[in-house]
Amino acid sequence: MTNRTLIKNIEVVNEGLSRCGSILIANGHIEDIFYGEMPTVDDVKVIDCEGAKALPGIIDDHVHFREPGLTHKADMESESRAAAYGGVTSFFDMPNTCPQTTTLDALQQKREIAKAASHVNYAFFFGATNDNSDLFARLDKHRVPGIKLFMGASTGNMLVDDKAALDKIFSTARFPIMVHCEDSEMIARNMSAAKERYGDDPDITCHPEIRSAEACYASTSLAVELARHHGSRLHVAHLTTARELSLFSPKYPQITAEAVIAHLMFTDEDYQRLGTAIKCNPAVKSRADRDALRQALTDGRITVVGTDHAPHLPADKEGGCARAASGMPMIQFSLVSMLQLVDEGVLTIERVAELMCHAPARLFEVRDRGFLRKGMKADIAIVRRGETWRVTKEVIQSKCGWSPLEGREFSWHVEHTFCNGHHIYNKGVFDLDSRGEELLFR
């Protein structure tokens, strides 16, 4: 049986261009890409994708797959399956699990879990604390995408608020430092004031006032100041405000920003309709903030689009600002959400490939992925614009079983996902035996 596959008659979206061509896959890699007239190729499985588009497999630089320790919410198998259904072939998982990924042993444990269970490619951020920066030198630079730093408390006890510790982290890290930026003292004051006014669990509509724009800007500006002072590679996670965007420019390529799907799709007007389903940290903010983020997708201020995929059980989302958990599952529908923005004229499909494929590969120096090039790993997402469909519970693959996008209609479909040359998703049929590979860097 042949181990070569020819994807023919497809529009190849790659490195700023969209061209009709064919992609030949062999031994897990892209053997060749043909444009125009194609030579005869023997002994191949042929998939005719006329009318569809091929992008590099999506690299999601920001997920919380909850394993180990929180597997009642999600696990490597379920969430990597959801990723593959959505055309995502690689993910970087965050350290706030149980145990937290702040020791070398915990990091190795995650790798072993993913090797056994993940359907797509994986890597793990190492978490910073107030006193573990001495471990950074012992990390294998080829196996770690970066250091995750919580400069604003989000979950667990990973807040780093000691000035000396921050200086040491920014001065010694050999990796990109990915930072969650919110000023915890401001948030605490805002929460206290809201509770005084509204009771112990203020309504969800107060969330963007408690996790305020001012709290975001204060923390992000401090992170940028530290990075410039120490010459660090800084990547600020999930930007939410127009004001924060002023801190970023293509003139400073060592300091970059990520936007995530929730803040590109929702506004504070949606709290009335969706309630705590869209509660996340930092909070979804105003329409003006969302529109500014969308504009920044095309002018270089936003470098990467991820998801901050963070599943919780429906019971965890009950309550208001104080009680309901923050976070939502987004990975399965991230690509189709961005393609909807293409239809709305927000950006081009070539720019989607830049933000979700090329830029994360370039920024984190991922080996052999993120582009459709001869010799690279065959990670490919094939999409088609067609009949409108609706997000329902029946299509959701995440273990938590819900999505804030339920009821929303899309006209784009992920038809096929190839990961390391394996055809793991084929129009609703999934290869449960497929396994991804550990990502390598630099």
Secondary structure, DSSP 8 states (H G I E B T S, - for coil): ---EEEEEEEEEEETTEEEEEEEEEETTEEEEEEESS-----S-EEEE-TT-EEEE-EEEEEE---TTT-TTT--HHHHHHHHHHTTEEEEEE-S-SSS-S-SHHHHHHHHHHHHHH-SSEEEE-EE--TT-GGGGGGS-TTT---EEEESS--STT-B---HHHHHHHHHH--S-EEEE---HHHHHHHHHHHHHHH-SS--GGGHHHHS-HHHHHHHHHHHHHHHHHHT--EEE-S---HHHHTT--TT-TTEEEEEEHHHHH--GGGHHHHGGGG--SS----HHHHHHHHHHTTTSS--EEE--B----GGGG-SSTTTS---B--GGGHHHHHHHHHHTTSS-HHHHHIIIIIHHHHHTTBTT-SS--TTSB--EEEEEEEEEEE--GGG--STT---TTTT-EEEEEEEEEEETTEEEEETTEE-TT----B--B-
